[in-house]
Amino acid sequence: MKFHKPQTLPECLCLLGKLKDPWLLAGGTDINVQIRHQLNVKEDVVFINHLPELNFIKKEENSLIIGATATIKDISGSELIKKECPFLADSLADFASPLISNLATIAGNIANSSPTADTVPLLLVLEAALVLSSCRGHRTIALKDFYTSYKHNVRQTDEMITSIIIPLLPPDSYTAHYVKIGSRRALTIAKAALALLKRQDEFRIAAGSLSEYPKRLKNVEEYLQNSKKIVKKHLFAALDEDVYPISDFRSEAAYRLQVTRNYLLKFTR
Ligand SMILES: Cc1cc2nc3c(=O)[nH]c(=O)nc-3n(C[C@H](O)[C@H](O)[C@H](O)COP(=O)(O)OP(=O)(O)OC[C@H]3O[C@@H](n4cnc5c(N)ncnc54)[C@H](O)[C@@H]3O)c2cc1C
């Protein structure tokens, strides 16, 4: 393996344009697991964690902007996020162990493209966007359009996520929940996860760990928005249209679907 340590963001972007699909080493909490198991190990590794241009959390007009290398702990502990978007800070409070959440970055969580990524269902209901940068320039895309299939996304190999933009809603204008079901309460990776945001008559719901990648449940949202009384059979039929549950070493598809159904009912009745 060959390691690279650019000194500035422009230098880093220029380097990405020259290398062939390198790893971007931020917290390393996913990359190190892949190295240990010799899974798709890449030849080039670019350190990005030391770049000051990527490490910030700020408010600009009506949006929160989170730099790529802000860690999960930075986010859950941020006074700005606790004030402007308490749902995000609270939902990430029990992400993994303190050791991991102090290292794990938000962009690493998104870019790794795992169906179990905890930040993604939260960011989907908050309708976040990603800024992708390369030496060719910058583009902003909605997070909902980022993933294409299991572990795949639209990022080009010379691009990196530089920041995440979250449009702010007044915290008292909505209620939101995040539930994550795993094998145990502490230090658990989700077998199923559900983020729900309700604002007046609008429902925003996203499921993690259920399909190939976390996604909004558009049919469920539409059903809830248009129904005065929730009929279990119809709600579940809408869910079936939204998801293709997966089985893997963590759980079976049938279990994931049943747990998601139970929580949908619990939160929407
Ligand atoms: C013990 C343990 C517990 C865990 N628990 C959880 C959990 O509870 N919930 C959860 O969601 N995850 C969990 N994870 C997974 C992991 O910690 C997270 O996915 C983490 O956020 C990854 O971020 P990182 O900075 O460590 O990424 P890295 O390992 O540095 O990188 C991961 C991937 O993202 C790419 N990447 C990194 N930064 C960028 C960028 N700016 N732009 C484009 N691509 C980039 C890298 O090239 C690599 O492919 C756990 C992992 C471990 C080892």
The ligand as an SDF file (V2000), in Angstrom:
LIG
                    3D

 53 58  0  0  0  0  0  0  0  0999 V2000
  -16.5350   -1.5340   16.4820 C   0  0  0  0  0  0  0  0  0  0  0  0
  -17.2700   -0.7370   15.4390 C   0  0  0  0  0  0  0  0  0  0  0  0
  -18.5400   -0.2540   15.7230 C   0  0  0  0  0  0  0  0  0  0  0  0
  -19.2380    0.4880   14.7610 C   0  0  0  0  0  0  0  0  0  0  0  0
  -20.4930    0.9230   15.0820 N   0  0  0  0  0  0  0  0  0  0  0  0
  -21.1850    1.6380   14.1630 C   0  0  0  0  0  0  0  0  0  0  0  0
  -22.5050    2.1160   14.4720 C   0  0  0  0  0  0  0  0  0  0  0  0
  -23.0340    1.9620   15.5810 O   0  0  0  0  0  0  0  0  0  0  0  0
  -23.1660    2.7700   13.4860 N   0  0  0  0  0  0  0  0  0  0  0  0
  -22.6260    2.9880   12.2630 C   0  0  0  0  0  0  0  0  0  0  0  0
  -23.2800    3.5950   11.4000 O   0  0  0  0  0  0  0  0  0  0  0  0
  -21.3840    2.5690   11.9500 N   0  0  0  0  0  0  0  0  0  0  0  0
  -20.6510    1.9040   12.8720 C   0  0  0  0  0  0  0  0  0  0  0  0
  -19.3920    1.4580   12.5590 N   0  0  0  0  0  0  0  0  0  0  0  0
  -18.8270    1.7320   11.2190 C   0  0  0  0  0  0  0  0  0  0  0  0
  -17.9190    2.9850   11.1340 C   0  0  0  0  0  0  0  0  0  0  0  0
  -17.4360    3.3710   12.3950 O   0  0  0  0  0  0  0  0  0  0  0  0
  -18.6590    4.1760   10.4990 C   0  0  0  0  0  0  0  0  0  0  0  0
  -19.1710    3.8370    9.2370 O   0  0  0  0  0  0  0  0  0  0  0  0
  -17.7940    5.4430   10.3990 C   0  0  0  0  0  0  0  0  0  0  0  0
  -18.6150    6.5840   10.3500 O   0  0  0  0  0  0  0  0  0  0  0  0
  -16.8550    5.4590    9.1880 C   0  0  0  0  0  0  0  0  0  0  0  0
  -16.1480    6.6920    9.1960 O   0  0  0  0  0  0  0  0  0  0  0  0
  -14.5600    6.7310    9.1490 P   0  0  0  0  0  0  0  0  0  0  0  0
  -14.1780    8.1520    9.1980 O   0  0  0  0  0  0  0  0  0  0  0  0
  -13.9530    5.8430   10.1600 O   0  0  0  0  0  0  0  0  0  0  0  0
  -14.3500    6.1250    7.6810 O   0  0  0  0  0  0  0  0  0  0  0  0
  -13.0410    5.4760    7.0450 P   0  0  0  0  0  0  0  0  0  0  0  0
  -12.8700    4.0980    7.5600 O   0  0  0  0  0  0  0  0  0  0  0  0
  -11.8860    6.4060    7.1400 O   0  0  0  0  0  0  0  0  0  0  0  0
  -13.5260    5.4270    5.5140 O   0  0  0  0  0  0  0  0  0  0  0  0
  -14.6520    4.6320    5.1530 C   0  0  0  0  0  0  0  0  0  0  0  0
  -14.9150    4.7580    3.6440 C   0  0  0  0  0  0  0  0  0  0  0  0
  -15.3520    6.0640    3.3260 O   0  0  0  0  0  0  0  0  0  0  0  0
  -14.4950    6.6680    2.3460 C   0  0  0  0  0  0  0  0  0  0  0  0
  -14.3780    8.0770    2.7380 N   0  0  0  0  0  0  0  0  0  0  0  0
  -13.9890    8.5780    3.9320 C   0  0  0  0  0  0  0  0  0  0  0  0
  -14.1000    9.9150    3.9240 N   0  0  0  0  0  0  0  0  0  0  0  0
  -14.5640   10.2630    2.7080 C   0  0  0  0  0  0  0  0  0  0  0  0
  -14.8980   11.5260    2.0890 C   0  0  0  0  0  0  0  0  0  0  0  0
  -14.7750   12.6720    2.7250 N   0  0  0  0  0  0  0  0  0  0  0  0
  -15.3660   11.5020    0.8100 N   0  0  0  0  0  0  0  0  0  0  0  0
  -15.5070   10.3240    0.1350 C   0  0  0  0  0  0  0  0  0  0  0  0
  -15.2090    9.1190    0.6590 N   0  0  0  0  0  0  0  0  0  0  0  0
  -14.7400    9.0950    1.9320 C   0  0  0  0  0  0  0  0  0  0  0  0
  -13.1600    5.8940    2.4280 C   0  0  0  0  0  0  0  0  0  0  0  0
  -12.4630    5.9220    1.1890 O   0  0  0  0  0  0  0  0  0  0  0  0
  -13.6830    4.4980    2.7800 C   0  0  0  0  0  0  0  0  0  0  0  0
  -14.1140    3.8340    1.6060 O   0  0  0  0  0  0  0  0  0  0  0  0
  -18.6530    0.7460   13.4940 C   0  0  0  0  0  0  0  0  0  0  0  0
  -17.3490    0.2810   13.2110 C   0  0  0  0  0  0  0  0  0  0  0  0
  -16.6660   -0.4470   14.1750 C   0  0  0  0  0  0  0  0  0  0  0  0
  -15.2620   -0.9250   13.8600 C   0  0  0  0  0  0  0  0  0  0  0  0
  1  2  1  0
  2  3  1  0
  2 52  2  0
  3  4  2  0
  4  5  1  0
  4 50  1  0
  5  6  2  0
  6  7  1  0
  6 13  1  0
  7  8  2  0
  7  9  1  0
  9 10  1  0
 10 11  2  0
 10 12  1  0
 12 13  2  0
 13 14  1  0
 14 15  1  0
 14 50  1  0
 15 16  1  0
 16 17  1  0
 16 18  1  0
 18 19  1  0
 18 20  1  0
 20 21  1  0
 20 22  1  0
 22 23  1  0
 23 24  1  0
 24 25  2  0
 24 26  1  0
 24 27  1  0
 27 28  1  0
 28 29  2  0
 28 30  1  0
 28 31  1  0
 31 32  1  0
 32 33  1  0
 33 34  1  0
 33 48  1  0
 34 35  1  0
 35 36  1  0
 35 46  1  0
 36 37  1  0
 36 45  1  0
 37 38  2  0
 38 39  1  0
 39 40  1  0
 39 45  2  0
 40 41  1  0
 40 42  2  0
 42 43  1  0
 43 44  2  0
 44 45  1  0
 46 47  1  0
 46 48  1  0
 48 49  1  0
 50 51  2  0
 51 52  1  0
 52 53  1  0
M  END
$$$$
